[in-house]
Amino acid sequence: MKLAIASLLCSAAAAFSPSIAGGRTRVTTQLDARRPIISGNWKLNPQTKDEALQLGKEIAAAITEDSPEADVALFVPYVFIESTMGVVDGKLSVGAEGVCPEIKGAYTGAISTSMLKSIGVQWALAGHSERRVIFGETDDYINAQCRKLIEQGMSVMLCIGESLAEFEQDLAGSVCAVQLKKGLKGITKEEMSRVAIAYEPVWAIGTGKVATPEIAQSVHAKCRSIIADMYDQETADEVRILYGGSVTPDSVDELMSQPDIDGALVGGASLDSEKFGRIINFKTL
């Protein structure tokens, strides 16, 4: 297929470098040539190892020579990471849904970056709204996760987004600005090559509601301008900003046609290989 998934499986720096394995041309947007990422977040699913292996196989099978030029990743429960890696035939990256910012010690139930790295994991999520709301993870804790992943030579997908009340008060930009500035504190311009951002409006996660492409595009453009203020325009133009929030086969094409939307972080639809396969094989309009 027209994918260089190996870029996600090798070093984190190579995963974001302009030179992609095989020399294939990247998809371009209006602002810069940014290689899209189509990613799935399985959350607390599926319920058995056999189900996870079957789902992983089916998703990998959807990636063909005719698929768009993009990186594909799955963020799966810790217990399924290694086994899922073994069935996807190197077609996609398998990452973790989160990580503890401590390396070792008396942290019952925690998983460290070094543990994940030892089994070949290069990516992890940080800041997902469910971790913020349900598990009480603060901006400081999320920042510690991001910094520890970067320190370990890994990559992080930082999730940000506003609640429905904040959206209705036109605070999306302000909320994202705070979460970006706090989440990325201490991360240098050079280290931003190992960071991707996932904008997930909380009111659209698991609700079936999707921000219109125009709304999503406007927030993505705002996030890019915030990153430009934090670092510089070059960094902002290079960072990949994904949309997440009930992405479906029906909504993906129009979303992926927006100039500042560089991919998708998909929840429920990533548990259905047919639906997620269609999202992987998006068509720009």
N, C-alpha and C positions, 0 to 999 in steps of 0.2 A: 504494500500500500504506500501511499505518498506520505508516510509518517516516519519520523525518526525518533521513535520512542526510546531508543537507546540513550538519547540525550538526557532523559529523565532517570535513567538507570545508572549512568556513570556519575562523574563528579558533579556537584551542584553547580559549579561554575560553568562546566560544559553544557549543562542543561539550559542555560540562558545565553550561551554565546551566539554571536551572529552566524558562525560557521556550524551548520547542522550536519550530523553524520550523513554521508551520501551526497552532500552538496546540493540538496534539494532546495528550491526557492520557498521562502516562507510566504504565508498569506500576508498581504499588506493592508493597513488601514490608512485613513487620511493623514494621521499624524506621524506614523512611523511604521516600519516593518516589525510587527510583533506577532510571534507565533502563538496561535490560540491554544488554550488549555481547556479540554472538556474533562471534567472531573465528577466523580460520584462520591457521595457521602452516605455510607450504609447505616450509620448511627447504630442503634441497638438491634441490628438485623444482619443476616437471617438468623434463625434459631439453632441451626445445626451446622456442623462442618460440611456434611454432604451437600446441604443446600448452598453453602457458600462456594464450594468447589464447582457445582453445576452452574451457578450464576456467573462466576468468574470465567468459566469456559465459554459460556454463551456470549458474554460481552466481548471477550477477545475475538471470537469468531466473527463479530460484526465489523471488525477492523480489517479492511481489505485494501487492495491496491487502488481501488477507486475512491477510498475515503479521503476527506479533505486533509490538507497539510495541517496537522495539529498534534499536540501532545495529549495523551489520554492518561488519566490517573484515577485510581480508586482509593478512597480512604475507608478502611475497614476496621472492625473490632480487632483488638490486639491478638486474640486467640486464633484469628483466621489469617493473619498477615502472611506467615511463611507458607502455609498450604495454598493460599491463593496465588502467591508469587509462582508457585510450582506449576500452575495450570494455565497461566495466561501466555505462555510461549514467548515471553519477552516483548509482547506487543504493547504493553502498558506498564505504568509504574504503580506499585502498591504502597500506600503510605498509611500513617497512623492518624487517628481521629483526634489525638491530643498527646501531651507529654508533660511529665513533671519537670520543673526547672532545676531540681536537685539531681545530682549525679548518683549519690548513694546515701544510705543512712536509714534512720527509723521513720520511714514514710510508708506505712502499710498500704498496700494496694496500688502504689505508684509505679510508673514505668518511666525510666530515664532515657535521655537521648542516646547514651552510650549503649544501652541494651538494644534499642531500635537499630542503631547504626551497625551493631554486631551481626544482625541478621539481614543486612542489606537495605534497610529503609533509608531513604534520602529526604522524604517529605513528611511533614505533619501539619495538621490544622492547629490554629490558635485563635481564640477569641470568638468561636461560634456562639451565637446568641443563646443557645441552649446551655452552654457551659457558663455563660455570663449570668443567665437568669436562674436556671435550676440549681446549678452547683456553686453559684456565688463567686465565680472567678472575677477578680477585679482587673482594672487596667494595668496595675502594677504587676500582678501575677502573670497576666498575658504578655506583658513586655518582657518579663523574666523568661518565659517560655521562648519567645522569639529570639532573644539574645543568646540563650543557651543553645538553641538549634543552630544559629549562625556560628557561634563559637566552635561547635562540633563539626563544622564544615557541611552542615545539612541545609535544607531549604524549608521555608515556612510559608504557608498560605494564611495570611492574617484576615480574619473575617470581621467586618464592621457593618453597622446598619442601625436604623432608627425604628422605634416602636410606632404603632399606629397613631397614638396621641401626638408624638413628636412630628410625624409626617403631616398630620392635619394642622399643626401649628407652623408648618413650613420651616421645621428645624432640621431637616435631613442633612443639609450641608454642615450645620454647626455640630451636630452629633458626630458625623463622620470626621470632621476636623479634629475634634477632641480625641476620638478613638485612634485616629491615625497618628497624631502627635504623641499620645501616650504609649501606644503600642510599639511605635518605631523609635522611641527614645533610646539613644545610645547606639543606634545602627547607622553606620557610615554610608556615604554615597557609594563607595565601592561594594559594600555588603548588600546594597539594595538589589544587586544582580541575582541574589538568592531569595528574594521576597516577591511573592505575588499577593495581590489584594483581592478579596472576594466581598463585593458589596451585596449584602443580604438584608433587604428591608424586613424587619422582624414580622411585620404585619402580613407578609406574603409567604412566610415559611410554613409549609404544611397546611395552608388554608385554602389552596386552590386559587388564591388571588395572585395576580401577576402585575407588577408595575408595567404600565404601557412602555413600549420601546422608547418613546419620547421622554418619559419620566426617568427610566433607567439611564438613558444616554445623558440626560442633564446632570444626574447625580455623579455618574462616572466622570464626566468632564470636570465637575466641581472637585472630585477627589484628585484628579490629575493636576488641577491647578493648586490644590493644597500641597501636594507632593513637590510641585515646582517651587513653591514658596519655602518648603522645608529644606529642599536640596538645590535643585536647579532644573531648568527646562529639559535638559538632556536626560536626566534621571527620570523625570516625569514621562517623557515620551517613550522611554524604554520599559517602564514597569507595566506588567500585565495586570489588568483589572477585570475580574470575572463578575458575572451577575449570577446571583443565586436567590431563589425564591419561587418555588413551584414552577420551575422550568419544565416545559412539556414538549413533545414532538410538534404540537400545534404552535407554540410560541417561539421555538428556538431560532427559526430561520430569520424572522424579523429582528429578534434581539441581536443575533450575530451579524446582522447587516449594519449595525450602528458603529460609527467610527471609533468610539472609545470603549466598546465592549469587546474584550479579548478572550472570551470563553464563558464557561458556565460551571457553577458548582451545584450539582443536582442531587436532591434528596430522594424523595419517594420514587421518582421515575427511574433512578439508578438500580432499583430492586426489581425492575422488569426489563429483561434483556432486550425485548423487542422495542420497547419505548426508548431505552437508553441507547440502543444501537442506532435508532433514527436520530437521536440527538447528536451522537458521535458523527453521524453522516449528514450534518447540517448543510443547508444550501443557502448561500448568501443571495440576497435579492438585488 
